[in-house]
Amino acid sequence: MSPIAILSLITIYFGLLIFISRIVSSKSSDNDTFFKANKNSKWYLVAFGMIGTAISGITFISVPGEVGNPDLQFKYFQFVLGCAIGFIIVAKVLLPLYYRMNLTSIYGYIEQRLGIVSYKTAATIFLIGRTIGSAFRLYLVVFVLQKYVFDELNVPFAMTVMVSLGLIFAYTYRGGLKTIIITDTLQTFFLISSVFLTLFFICKSLNFDMLQAFEQVKTSNYSKVFFFEDYLKGTYFWKQILGGIFVTIATVGLDQDLMQKNLSCKNIGEAQKNMFTFTGIFVLINIFFLSVGALLYIYAEKNGIAVPQVNGVARTDLLFPEIAIHHLSIIPTIVFLLGLTAATFATTDSALTALTTSFCVDFLGMDKKQSADSSQQISDGKKLVRTRHFVHVGFSILMFLVIIVFNSINDDSVVKMVFKIATYTYGPLLGLFGFGLFMKSKTVHDKLVPIVCLVSPAICFLITQNSELLLGKYVIDNELIIVNGLITFLGLLLISKPATSETRF
């Protein structure tokens, strides 16, 4: 498929999203629509659309790519099972709290429980973690588009990034969350369709029916799921399960992005139905992603296809696009590109909206600025919308800069880098919320909280850098986020004091 044809397909795709955005936001584009979708979202649309947000381009490319690593294979599914448990905990523990307090930004809980400095610290951690994480996710897809499309058209990498972010801005800046609920539903449809159709086309190329494909995957060297042999390794079952649970609680339940969608439902009952439905679909779709990975390597072996290299280093996350674009027919190529685009931009548009919401609510206090005079409310509302637009532009530019910097220094696989960043940034959030929820009789010396939240990741970094000296052969994996959260929790205990009745929830 030629670069011009791929570019035309992407143009049509984004044209459809912008068209939908115009229709959805035509009646209202105020801040209540942008932040909360007027608290009128249908739970089943939210549940379906959240799949596209949770499953990024990293999952779409890197997870199938890592199946070929003999030390990894299907080990990611252990992490997915941990994630499922984490989603249920979020639905049963955190969502009821957020609905009871009627929050727009979930970090409002920290303000009321621990204080204003703690609140700003929590919001800042989210802004940093989500900006970096989302930029890395978008980088992966832009990198693929650059390699297979725009390099041949002599378009600079920076221009590819700028256009990608500009298109996302174009369909999110007016309707925000209300638009995303609809567009992400469409993008999730493309994503899920792409997974199943990719399986079909690969099976067809290998002359397998679905039962034969299942048997081939089952008996291949890529399908080991559970690793109980060595607790020292990062693949060990209970380490993956615990890591999945706490990574999910931190990066979903304590993250404004995915929680903002849940808080747009009419009530807690619908929000919980959304989470339980989403959990089931999430587990199922990841089984198919891993199966795609195994079949990709079976196909590559049969056809003598090597894992693509960049600067002399094998990049397993490029095997899927390499096969889809260069070795399959035009229909599978289109299916792959639609799925990849949907997976990544559903994640990035949601993150950009959440970042804008958090900054506007947590730092500019837009949810608290109400005038008693109705005419003044209209005037103030228009000013606040204009301010929100500037914030939206600002985060788009910031994400652009992060991607450019990352492209210049990246020497690690994207999937490892994203989880590494999440471990360092979301650990303090885990400690803050954990302290607030479990230490009801205590609060903290508010001004000391930022120090604790800086020291904890620093200690974790020192531990990982000196792991052989401190831990011997024990390999720290996703459980580092638990250590980070625990250090933050203990640090908060050290600066704690008796709580007053107003700070107990």
C-alpha positions in Angstrom: 0.0 0.0 0.0 1.5 3.3 -1.1 2.2 6.2 1.4 -0.3 8.4 -0.5 -3.0 5.8 0.0 -2.2 5.4 3.7 -2.2 9.2 4.1 -5.6 9.4 2.3 -7.0 6.8 4.7 -5.9 8.7 7.8 -7.3 11.9 6.3 -10.7 10.3 5.8 -10.6 8.8 9.3 -9.9 12.2 11.0 -12.4 13.9 8.8 -15.0 11.6 10.2 -14.0 12.3 13.8 -14.1 16.1 13.2 -17.5 15.8 11.6 -18.8 13.9 14.6 -17.3 16.4 17.0 -19.1 19.3 15.2 -22.4 17.5 15.5 -22.0 16.6 19.2 -20.7 20.0 20.3 -23.1 22.1 18.1 -25.6 22.6 20.9 -23.2 23.2 23.8 -19.5 23.6 24.2 -19.4 25.1 27.7 -17.1 23.9 30.4 -19.8 21.6 32.0 -20.0 19.8 28.6 -16.2 19.7 28.3 -15.5 18.5 31.9 -18.4 16.3 32.7 -20.4 15.7 29.5 -23.3 17.2 31.4 -23.4 14.1 33.7 -25.5 12.4 31.1 -23.3 9.8 29.5 -24.7 6.3 28.8 -22.8 3.7 30.8 -22.6 1.2 27.9 -21.1 3.8 25.6 -18.6 4.8 28.3 -17.7 1.1 28.9 -17.2 0.4 25.2 -15.3 3.6 24.6 -13.0 3.1 27.6 -11.5 0.0 25.8 -10.0 2.3 23.2 -8.6 4.6 26.0 -7.1 1.7 28.0 -5.7 -0.2 25.1 -3.2 2.2 23.5 -1.0 1.8 20.5 1.5 0.3 22.8 -0.8 -2.7 23.5 -1.7 -2.9 19.9 2.0 -3.2 18.7 4.3 -3.9 21.6 2.3 -6.6 23.4 2.1 -8.8 20.3 5.7 -8.0 19.6 7.0 -9.1 23.0 5.3 -12.5 22.6 8.4 -13.6 20.7 10.7 -13.1 23.6 11.3 -16.6 25.1 11.4 -15.1 28.6 8.1 -13.4 28.2 5.7 -15.1 25.8 2.1 -14.7 27.3 3.3 -13.5 30.7 1.5 -10.2 30.1 -1.8 -12.0 30.7 -0.8 -12.5 34.3 -0.6 -8.7 34.5 -4.0 -8.4 32.8 -5.6 -10.7 35.4 -4.1 -8.4 38.1 -5.6 -5.4 36.2 -9.0 -7.0 36.3 -8.9 -7.3 40.1 -7.7 -3.7 40.2 -10.7 -2.6 38.1 -13.1 -4.3 40.5 -11.4 -2.6 43.5 -11.7 0.8 41.8 -15.4 0.2 41.1 -16.2 -0.9 44.6 -14.0 1.4 46.7 -13.0 4.6 44.8 -16.0 5.3 42.5 -18.5 5.4 45.4 -16.2 7.9 47.2 -15.9 10.2 44.1 -19.7 10.1 43.5 -20.5 10.8 47.2 -18.3 13.9 47.1 -19.7 14.9 43.7 -16.2 15.6 42.3 -15.2 17.0 38.9 -11.5 16.4 39.6 -10.8 13.3 41.7 -7.9 15.2 43.4 -10.6 17.3 45.2 -10.7 14.4 47.7 -7.1 15.1 48.6 -7.9 18.8 49.1 -10.7 18.1 51.6 -8.8 15.2 53.3 -5.2 16.4 53.6 -5.1 20.1 52.5 -4.5 22.5 49.7 -0.7 21.8 49.2 -1.3 18.1 49.2 -4.1 18.6 46.6 -1.9 20.7 44.3 0.8 18.1 44.7 -1.5 15.2 43.7 -2.8 17.2 40.7 0.8 18.0 39.6 1.8 14.4 39.8 -1.0 13.5 37.5 -0.2 16.3 35.0 3.4 15.2 34.8 2.7 11.4 34.7 -0.1 11.6 32.2 1.6 14.1 29.9 4.8 11.9 29.7 2.9 8.6 29.4 0.5 9.9 26.7 3.3 11.5 24.8 5.2 8.2 24.8 2.1 6.3 23.6 1.6 8.8 20.8 5.3 8.6 19.9 5.1 4.9 19.1 2.4 5.4 16.5 4.0 8.5 15.0 7.2 6.6 14.8 5.5 3.8 12.8 3.7 6.3 10.6 7.0 8.1 10.0 8.9 4.9 9.1 6.3 3.5 6.8 4.6 6.7 5.3 6.1 10.1 5.9 9.8 9.2 5.4 9.0 8.3 1.9 7.2 11.6 1.4 10.2 13.5 2.9 8.0 14.9 5.8 10.1 15.7 8.9 9.3 13.8 12.1 8.4 17.0 13.9 5.8 17.9 11.3 4.2 14.4 11.6 3.9 14.9 15.4 2.5 18.4 15.0 -0.1 17.4 12.5 -1.2 14.4 14.6 -1.7 16.6 17.7 -3.4 19.3 15.6 -5.9 16.8 14.4 -6.6 15.6 18.0 -7.0 19.2 19.1 -9.4 19.9 16.2 -12.0 17.4 17.4 -11.6 17.7 21.2 -11.3 21.4 22.0 -15.0 22.3 21.8 -17.0 19.3 23.2 -14.2 17.7 25.3 -15.5 14.7 27.2 -18.9 14.7 25.5 -17.3 14.5 22.1 -14.8 11.8 23.3 -17.5 9.6 24.7 -18.9 9.3 21.1 -15.6 9.4 19.1 -14.0 6.8 21.4 -16.9 4.5 20.9 -16.3 4.7 17.2 -12.6 4.3 17.6 -13.0 1.3 19.9 -15.2 -0.3 17.2 -12.4 0.1 14.7 -9.9 -1.2 17.3 -11.8 -4.4 18.2 -12.7 -5.0 14.5 -9.1 -4.7 13.6 -8.0 -7.3 16.2 -10.5 -9.9 15.0 -10.0 -9.2 11.3 -6.2 -9.3 11.7 -6.5 -12.8 13.3 -8.7 -13.8 10.3 -6.3 -12.5 7.7 -3.2 -14.0 9.3 -5.0 -17.4 9.7 -6.0 -17.2 6.0 -2.4 -16.5 5.0 -1.3 -19.5 7.0 -4.1 -21.7 5.7 -5.5 -22.2 9.2 -9.1 -22.3 10.3 -9.8 -20.9 13.8 -9.5 -24.3 15.5 -6.2 -25.0 13.8 -5.0 -21.5 14.8 -5.9 -22.1 18.4 -4.0 -25.4 18.4 -1.0 -23.8 16.7 -0.8 -21.1 19.3 -1.4 -23.5 22.1 1.4 -25.8 21.0 3.8 -23.1 19.9 6.9 -21.8 21.8 5.1 -18.5 22.5 2.1 -19.5 24.6 3.4 -20.0 28.1 1.1 -18.0 30.4 1.9 -18.7 34.0 5.4 -18.4 35.5 5.7 -19.9 39.0 9.3 -21.2 38.7 11.4 -18.4 40.0 10.2 -15.7 42.3 13.4 -13.7 41.7 12.4 -13.0 38.1 10.1 -10.2 36.9 7.8 -12.7 35.2 6.9 -14.5 38.5 3.1 -15.0 38.7 2.4 -13.3 42.0 4.6 -10.3 41.2 2.7 -9.8 38.0 -0.7 -10.2 39.7 0.2 -7.7 42.5 1.8 -5.4 40.0 -1.3 -5.4 37.8 -3.6 -4.7 40.8 -1.7 -1.7 42.1 -0.7 -0.3 38.7 -4.4 -0.4 37.8 -5.6 1.2 41.1 -2.9 4.0 40.6 -3.1 4.6 36.9 -6.9 4.1 36.5 -8.6 4.7 39.9 -6.3 7.6 40.9 -6.0 9.0 37.3 -8.3 11.8 36.2 -8.3 10.5 32.6 -10.3 7.3 33.0 -12.1 8.4 36.1 -13.4 11.5 34.3 -15.4 9.2 32.0 -16.8 7.2 34.8 -17.9 10.4 36.6 -19.8 11.5 33.5 -22.4 8.7 34.2 -25.8 9.7 35.8 -25.1 7.8 39.1 -22.9 5.4 40.9 -24.9 2.4 39.8 -24.4 3.1 36.1 -20.7 3.9 36.7 -20.1 0.6 38.3 -22.0 -1.3 35.6 -19.6 0.5 33.2 -16.5 -0.7 35.1 -17.6 -4.3 35.4 -18.5 -4.5 31.7 -15.3 -2.8 30.7 -13.3 -5.3 32.8 -14.7 -8.3 31.0 -14.1 -6.9 27.6 -10.6 -5.8 28.6 -9.5 -9.3 29.6 -11.0 -10.9 26.5 -9.5 -8.5 24.0 -6.0 -8.9 25.6 -6.3 -12.7 25.0 -6.8 -11.9 21.3 -3.9 -9.5 21.3 -1.5 -12.1 22.6 -2.9 -14.6 20.1 -2.2 -12.2 17.3 1.4 -12.0 18.6 1.9 -15.7 18.5 0.5 -16.0 15.0 2.7 -13.1 13.8 5.8 -15.0 14.9 4.5 -18.2 13.3 3.9 -16.3 10.1 7.3 -14.7 10.3 9.1 -18.0 10.8 7.2 -19.6 7.9 8.0 -16.7 5.5 11.5 -15.9 6.6 10.7 -12.5 8.0 13.2 -11.0 10.4 12.3 -8.7 13.3 12.9 -5.1 12.0 15.9 -3.3 13.3 16.4 0.4 14.1 20.1 1.6 14.5 21.2 -2.1 14.6 18.8 -3.0 17.5 15.9 -5.4 16.9 12.5 -3.7 17.5 9.8 -6.3 18.2 7.2 -3.6 18.4 7.7 -3.1 14.6 7.1 -6.7 13.6 3.3 -6.2 13.5 3.4 -3.2 11.2 6.2 -4.8 9.1 4.0 -7.8 8.3 0.7 -5.9 8.0 2.1 -3.2 5.6 4.7 -5.1 3.6 3.6 -8.8 3.6 -0.2 -8.9 3.6 -2.7 -7.7 1.1 -4.2 -4.2 1.0 -7.3 -5.0 3.1 -5.3 -6.3 6.1 -3.1 -3.3 5.8 -6.1 -0.9 6.0 -7.5 -2.9 8.9 -4.1 -2.7 10.8 -3.8 1.1 10.2 -7.4 1.7 11.4 -6.8 -0.3 14.5 -3.5 1.3 15.3 -4.8 4.8 14.7 -7.9 4.1 16.8 -5.9 2.6 19.6 -3.5 5.5 19.9 -5.7 8.5 19.2 -8.5 7.2 21.5 -5.9 7.2 24.3 -4.3 10.6 23.4 -7.6 12.6 22.9 -8.9 11.3 26.3 -5.6 12.2 28.0 -5.5 15.7 26.4 -9.0 16.4 27.7 -8.2 15.1 31.2 -5.1 17.2 31.4 -7.0 20.3 30.4 -9.8 19.5 32.9 -7.4 18.9 35.8 -5.4 22.1 35.2 -8.6 24.2 34.8 -10.3 22.7 37.9 -7.3 22.0 40.2 -5.2 25.0 39.4 -7.6 27.6 38.0 -10.6 26.7 40.1 -13.1 26.9 37.2 -15.6 24.7 39.0 -15.8 27.2 41.8 -16.1 30.4 39.9 -19.8 31.2 39.9 -21.5 34.6 40.0 -24.9 35.2 41.5 -25.8 37.5 38.7 -27.1 35.6 35.6 -25.8 38.1 33.0 -22.4 38.0 34.8 -22.5 34.2 34.7 -22.8 34.3 30.9 -19.9 36.7 30.5 -17.7 34.8 33.0 -18.6 31.5 31.3 -17.4 32.8 27.9 -14.1 34.0 29.5 -13.6 30.6 31.2 -14.2 28.8 27.9 -11.6 31.0 26.2 -9.2 30.3 29.0 -9.9 26.5 28.7 -9.0 26.7 24.9 -5.6 28.3 25.8 -5.0 25.5 28.3 -5.9 22.9 25.7 -3.4 24.5 23.2 -0.8 24.6 25.9 -0.9 20.9 26.7 -0.9 20.1 23.0 2.4 22.0 22.7 3.8 20.4 25.8 3.0 16.9 24.5 4.7 17.9 21.2 7.9 18.9 23.0 8.0 15.7 25.1 7.7 13.6 22.0 10.5 15.4 20.2 12.8 15.1 23.3 11.9 11.4 23.7 12.6 10.7 20.0 16.1 12.2 20.4 17.1 10.2 23.4 15.0 6.9 23.4 17.2 3.8 23.8 14.6 1.5 25.4 11.4 -0.2 24.3 8.4 2.1 24.6 6.3 -0.3 26.6 9.0 -0.6 29.3 9.6 3.1 29.3 5.9 3.9 29.8 5.5 1.5 32.7 8.7 2.8 34.2 7.4 6.3 34.2 4.1 5.2 35.6 5.8 3.4 38.5 7.7 6.6 39.5 4.9 9.1 39.1 1.9 7.2 40.2 3.5 5.6 43.3 3.1 8.9 45.4 -0.6 9.1 44.3 -1.1 5.6 45.7 0.5 6.6 49.0 -1.5 9.9 49.2 -4.9 8.2 48.6 -3.9 5.2 50.7 -3.1 7.5 53.7 -6.3 9.4 53.2 -8.5 6.3 53.1 -6.9 4.1 55.8 -5.6 6.7 58.3 -8.9 8.3 59.2 -7.7 9.6 62.6 -4.7 11.4 61.1 -4.0 14.2 58.6 -0.6 15.7 57.6 1.5 18.8 57.9 0.4 19.9 54.5 3.4 21.9 53.4 5.8 18.9 53.9 3.8 16.7 51.5 5.7 17.7 48.3 9.0 16.7 49.9 7.7 13.2 50.7 6.4 12.9 47.2 9.8 13.8 45.8 11.8 11.7 48.1 9.8 8.5 47.5 10.5 8.2 43.8 14.1 9.2 44.4 14.5 6.3 46.8 12.9 3.9 44.3 15.2 5.1 41.6 18.2 4.5 43.8 16.9 1.0 44.6 16.5 0.1 41.0 19.9 1.5 40.1 21.6 -0.5 42.8 19.3 -3.5 42.7 22.1 -6.1 42.3 23.9 -4.7 45.4 20.8 -4.4 47.5 18.7 -7.3 46.3 21.0 -9.7 44.6 19.3 -11.6 41.8 15.8 -10.4 42.7 14.4 -8.5 39.7 12.0 -5.6 40.5 9.2 -5.4 38.0 5.7 -3.8 38.3 5.8 -4.3 42.1 8.0 -1.2 42.3 4.9 0.9 42.3 3.8 -0.8 45.5 7.2 0.0 47.1 6.9 3.6 45.9 3.4 3.9 47.3 4.5 2.3 50.6 7.4 4.7 51.0 5.1 7.6 50.4 2.6 6.3 52.9 5.3 5.9 55.6 6.7 9.3 54.8 3.2 10.8 55.3 2.9 8.9 58.7 6.2 10.6 59.8 4.7 14.1 59.1 1.2 13.2 60.3 -0.9 14.8 63.1 -4.4 14.1 64.6 -7.2 14.9 62.2 -10.1 17.2 62.9 -13.7 16.3 62.3 -13.7 18.3 59.1 -10.9 16.2 57.5 -12.3 12.8 58.1 -14.2 11.0 55.4 
